[in-house]
């Protein structure tokens, strides 16, 4: 295992035999992930369940008890970097990623490492448009799946970290890399790619979990002869972007996989890509068996502001105009909150949830009616929201108890510039950039939106416009953090601050909750460490 750079920590250091002190390393068959909501002691998939609620039904930590929350243990990462991981927990073992693409298994009782694995990443790795981060792993059966910044998908043995298989998703030298947590379905591992800022052609892939064989690939930018190709000019589809760098959602009853797509390329220079540029800045409903597109909805046609639609989509059932509907909701980077029928893609609701200056409104089908003069220019054009977006990749949360969609919102604009765009493989292909509008006009907030309408229910203001991932719980709480290092719990009903602590580093991780031996825990990464709290 030395050659694999995988290390199993020997329990003799604690005075016990190896077999006596290792956790059970339980299996995670598909059915367990499907039934994740009935097993809140574990956190088995990226957003807690396939519907991406990021909600825990544990309630030991609640409005009354949260003031007694204290640190249970802390794990320090091995190499300094930005931690954006959403840990998974299964039967006493926590699986997390460390920057840039390391996987570590920890004993959840103490935080002690059980094994760690790191890929051999070339010194000249191409990562354009993102820091070298990783947002987590997928579990299925007895394996752990991780994507790497040099464009690989790797399957590890969940007990030892030994590599079962390693496949190249796409050539990193062309600008492809992976930062997302894979999604494990029945007989499928689903991944997407980063790299639109290098002029890649985005896609979603499915792989056989046992062998690593690629089962299908669905491109997000159509080639000539395919539906949507008419929305691109000349040869622009070849470098059209549309990256797929955040984990999607899944409806097992409809058997539909929902995946989000990013901006067209080049980001800010649209001279050679007239048209709507399908299927960028969209959500795609895919058949997970074949990858065939069932329907799509484009949030920002012909995007010129780098407003990826790579924000989590949350699935829930509720009544719209008195009729029960299967719904999909997203707080988009472009400043609008959307509700769609997830069976058909029908647009139902669209309303701003932050200040936006680029669109007059959305038409009855959800298409934006543009305000003139909002495109990037040589002299600079001021537009709200900012390049960072009203939202970004940070996870929202949905509580079935309150019916609220909890979202970290950024009130901030940018001055958008248009520049020259020349494509060269593996280099930046953006055609401009932007300057943030900081100062008194830039701030952030945690907002509770009525999930079916987008109507604001409450907000908790933040000093800076940085975003945070959120976790709601059956204890009536919403957990979040700040760039200044504060980690806090709000009352899920009214946004009142109930508890906070200072972690000494920016809270950029994704919170989860789990339970061990009847005790509930909350985990979050901040600075260069993972913190775990309990009563």
N, C-alpha and C positions, 0 to 999 in steps of 0.2 A: 504493500500500500504506500510505501514511501515514494515510489516512482509516480503514483497517482496523486501524490500530495494530499492524501486522505489520512487523517490521524484519529485513531480511536483512543480515547483517554482511559488509561488502565485504572480500574477501581482499587487496585492494591494500594494506591496512594491514600485511600480512605480505610485501609485495613480490612478489605473484604475481597473475596474472589470475584473475578470478572462477571460470571453468571449471576452472582448474588446481588449485584448492585445495579445492573442495567435495567432500564425500564422495559415494559412489555413489547414495545415497537409493534403495536397492533396494526392489522391490515386495514386498508381503506378502500373497500369495494365501491363501485359506483352507487349502489343502493344506499350506502351510508351518507354519501354526499347528497343524494336525492332527499334523504330524510334528515338533513342537517338541522333543521329547525326543532326537531324533537330530541336533539342531542346537544344542548347548549353548553355542556361541560367541555366540548371540543370545538375547535374552529377549523373546519376541514377544507374550506375553499376561500379564495381571495377575499370576497366581500361577505363571507359568512354563510351565504346561500346562493343558489343560482339566480335568484331575483335581485341580487346585489343590494339587499336592504341594509347591510352593515348594522344590524340590530341584534342585541342579545336578549333572550328571554330570562336571563338570570336576574334576580332582584334582591340578593343579599346586600349588595351595595346599592343604597337607595337614598331618597331625599333626606331621610332622618339619619342614616348611618354614615353617609359619605364624609362627614366632617372628621371621622375617625380613620380615614384612609391614610395609610403609611407605606413606605417602601418595604417590599418583601425581599427583593434582591435586584442587583444591577449587573449587567454583562457588558464589558468593554470590548469594542471591536478591535480587530488586529491592526488594521491600517486606516489611517485617517481618511475620511471621505464623507460624502453626504449619504445618510441612511434614509431611504424612503420605503423600507420594507413593511409589508403586512405579514406578520408571522402566522404560521399555521400551528395548531396544537392538536395532537392525537395521542390519547392514552398515555399522558405523562411526558411526552416529548414535544418540544417546540422546534420547528424548522423555520429558519430565517435566512435572509440573504444579507451579506455585507458587501460594501462597494469594493471592486466594481461588479464582480459576478461570483463571489464566494458563497457557498452554502454551509451552514453550521446547524448541528443538532444539539439542543440543550436539554438537560433534565429540568423540568419545570418546577420541581420542588426547591432547587437550590440555585439554578442558573449555571451549573457547571457544564462545560462542553463535553459531549459524548463523541462527536467526530466533526471534522471540518474538511471541506474539499474546495480547491481553487483550480480553475482552468489555467492553462498556459496561454496567456494573452500576449500577442506580439507587441513589441515596443512601438511599432508604427500603426497601431490600431486606429481606424477612422471612426470618430464619434463627433458628428456635426449636428448642432441643434439641441443638445442636451448634455448635462453633466454625465459622467460615467457612473450611472446608478443602476439599481435593480429593485423592483418592487415586490418580489416574492417568488414562491415556488407553487407547484401543484402537487398534490398527493393522489395516487391511485394504486390500489392493491398494495404491493410491497415496495413501491418505487416513489422517488422524488424527482420532479422534472423542473429544469431551470433553463432559461435562455441567457445567453452571454452577450457581452458588448462586442465580441468579434464574430457574431452571427451564427453561433451554434445553438442547438437544442440538445440537452444532455439529460439522460436518465441515470439516476443514482440508486443504489440499494439503500432502502430507508434505515436499515440496521447499522450499516457500516460506512456508507458514503462511497463505496466502490462503484466505478462507472460500469453500468450495464450496456449502454450504447451512447454514441456521440455522433450527431449528424450536422452537416453544414446546411443551415436554412438558406443562406444566400451569401454571396461574396462580399465580405466587409470592405474590400478595396474599392468597391463601387459605392460605398456609403451605407450599406445595410448593417444594422445592429439591433439587438434585442434588449429592452429594459423592462418589459412587462412581466407579470406573473402569468404563466400558461393557465389555461382552463381545461380541467379534466372532465370529459364526458364519458359515456359508455363506449369503450373501444376507440376513443379519440382523444388526442392531446391537441388543443387548438392554440395557435400562436399568431401574433402579428409582428410587424417590423417597424422600426424607426428609420429615419433617413430622408424625409422629404426635403430637408434643407440641403441635401446633396444631390437632389434631382433623381431619386429612385422612382421606380414604378411600384406602388404599394400592393400588398396582397395579404390574404388570410390563408393560413395553412392548417391542415389536419394531418396528424401522424399516428401510426399504430403504436400504442404504448409498450407493446412487448418487443417490437423489433426496430422501431424508428423509421419504418418505411413511410414515405409520404403517400397519403391517401388521396388528397386533392389540394388544389391551389385555386383560389378565386382572386383574380386581380381586381383592384379597386379603380383602375383607370382602363377603360376598354380600348382595344385596338381596332383598326378599321374593319368594318364588317360586323362588329358586335353592337348590341344596343347601347346607345349613349356615346358612341364614337363621334357622332356629328357635333357633340358639344366641345370638341377640341379643334384647334387649328393646326394645319400642316402636320409636322411630326412631333408636336408638343406632347402627345400622349406618352411618348417613349420616356420622358423625364417628368411626368406629370405629378409626382408626389403621391398624395393620398395615403400616407403611412397609417399604420394600424396599431399604435404603440400602447394601448391600454386594454386591460382585460374586459371582455364582453360579458353579457348576461345570457340566460338560457331559460326557455319555457318548455318543460318536458311534456306537458299536455298538448301543446301545439306543435311540439318538436321543431321549434325555431330557435336558432342561435342569432343573437343580436350583437353586431360588431360595429364599432364607431370608426370613422375615417378622418384623416387629418387634412391639412391645407393643400391646395395645388402648388406646384412649383413652376417657376420661381415665385416666392411668397408675395412680393410687392410690385413686381413688374409683370403686367399682364399682356404685353404687346403681342406675344406669339401664341396666346391661348384664349382666343375669343370664345364666347359661349358660357354655359353653366359649369363646365368642367366636371361632369359626372365621373365617378361617384365620390368626389371629395367632399369634405365637411358634411358628411351624411351619417345616417345609421342604416345598416344593411341587415335585412332579415334573411338568413341563410338556412338551407336544409343541411343539418350537420352531417348527414350521411354522404351527401354528394358535393356540398359546397355551392349548390345552385342558388342563385338569387331569387327570392320569393317576392320581396318588395323592397323599396328603399324610400327614404325621405331625406331630402337635402335641406339642411338648415340655412346654409349661406351659399347660394349659387354664385359662382364666379368670385370667390373670395379674394380680396386684395389686402387683407389686414392680418393674415396669419391666425385666423380664428378657427383652429382645429375643432372638430366635433368630438375629439377624444376626451370626453367627460363621461363618467359612468352613467348608464341608463338603468333606471330602477323600474322594476315590474311590480304592479299591484293591481288588485281588482277593486272596483268601486263603481258607484252609479254616476252617470253623466246625464243630466236632464231627466232623471228618474229611471234611466235604463241601465242595467248592470253591464259593465264593459270590462274587457281585459285591456289594461292600460300600460303604457310605457311613458316615463317622464324623464326629462333631462333639463338641467340648468346649463344652458349652452354658453360657451366662451364669448359668443357675440352679444350677450346681454339679455337674451330672451329665455323665458322658461316655457317649455313645450310639453304638451300631453298628446300622445298619439294612441290610436287603437292598435295594439300590438299584434292583432291577428291580421289586419289589413293594411296598416300604415296610414290610415286616415288621420288627417290633422284635426284635432279637437280643440286645443287651447294653445294660445301663444300670447305671452304678456311679458313686458320688461320686468326684471327683478333688480336692476341697477340702472344708473344713468346711462343712456345710449343716445348717440347723436347721428347715427349713420342711416337709420331707416325711419320713414314716416310712421309706418305700422306694418303689420302682416296682413296679407289679403285673406279671403275666406279659405284658401287652401294652404295657408302658412308661408306663402312666398313673400319675402320682404319687398316693400315699396321703397325704393332708395331715395335718399335726399341727394340732390346734385352737389358736386364739388367735394365729395368725401374720399375720393381715391388718393393714394399717396402721390406726392409731387416732388419735383426737384427742390423746391423751396421749403417743403414740409407742410403737411396738412394735419390739423389737430382734430382728433376723433376720440370719442368715448364709445366703448371701453378701450383699455390699453392693449398693447401687444401681448402682455401676459394674460389678458382676457378677464372678463367678469368672473369667470371660473376657470379652472385648469384641470389637471389630472387628479387633484386632491379629492378623496372620496366623500360624497355626501352620505346621508343616512335617511332611512324612512322608518317611522315607527307605526306599526299597526294599531298601537294603543291610542295615539293622538291623531293619526291620519295626516301628520305633518311631514314634509320633505325638508330636511335640514341641510343648509348649504352655506359654505363659506363664500362670501361675496366680496369682490374688490371694486371699490369706487375710485376709478383712476382712468386717466386718458393718456394718449401718446401723440407725439408729433411723428407722423408717418412720412418716410422719404422713399422716393423711387430712384433706383440707380440702374446701372448696366447689369445684365445677366448673361454670362457666357458659361455654357456647360462644359465641365471637365470632370470626368469620373473621379469620385472620391474627394471632391473639393466643394466649397460652399457654392450654392446656386440659389441665391435669395433675391437678388435684384432690388436691393434697398435695405431698409432698416427702420429704426425708430428711436426716439428719445422720450423717456418717460416724463410725465407731468407729475413731479413729486410736490412736496410742500403741503400747505394747508388743504389743498383740494384732494389729496390722496389719503384714503383711509379704508378700513375693512370692517366687516361685520359677520357675525353668525346670524343667519336669517332662518326663521321657521316659516315655510310657505304651506298654505293649504294645498295638499298634493293634487287635488282635482282641478284647482283653479289658478294656482300660483299666487293667490292673495296673501299679502304679508300678515302674519299672525303676531310675531314679535321679532325683535332684533337685539343682539348684544354687540355693541360697538367695540372695535379693536383699534389700537393706536396707529398701527401701520397697515398698509394694504397687502401684506403677505397672506397667503392662504393656508388653510389647515384641513386635514382630513378629520372626519367626525365619526362618532360611535354613539348610537342611542341604546338605551337599555330599558328593560321592564321595570327597573327601579325608578323610572321617571326621570332619567338623567340623559344629558348629552355631553360627551367628552370632546374636548378640542385643545388646541395649543396655539402658541404664537412664535414669531420669529425671535422675540426677546427671551424665549425660554420658559414662558409660563405654560403650565398644563392645568386645565381647569374642568370643572363639572358645572353645568347649567341645569336648571329646572326645565325639563322638556316641555312643560305646559306653558311657561311664561318667560323663560330666558333668564331668570334670576340666577346670579352667581351664588353657588352653594359651597364651593371648595376650590382652592387653587394651591399650587406649589411651584417653586422655581427650580428648573432642572439644569440651569447653567449653560444651555446650548439651544440653538434653534430647534423647535419641534417640527420636524419634517417627515416623521414617520406616520404610520397609519394605525390607529388604535384598534385593539381587539379585546374581547373578554373571554375567559374560560374558567373552569372550576377544577380543583383537585381536592379529593377527600372532603367534599362538601364545602370547600372554601372558594369563594369567587375572587378572581384576579382581573386586573386591568393592565395591559401591556402597551407601551409606547416607546418609540425611539426618539432621542433628542441628542444633539451634539454628536459625540462619538460613542454613545452607549444606548443600551436597551434597558428601560426601567420597568419593573413589574411591581404593582401595588396591590394591597389587600387590606382588610380590616384587622 
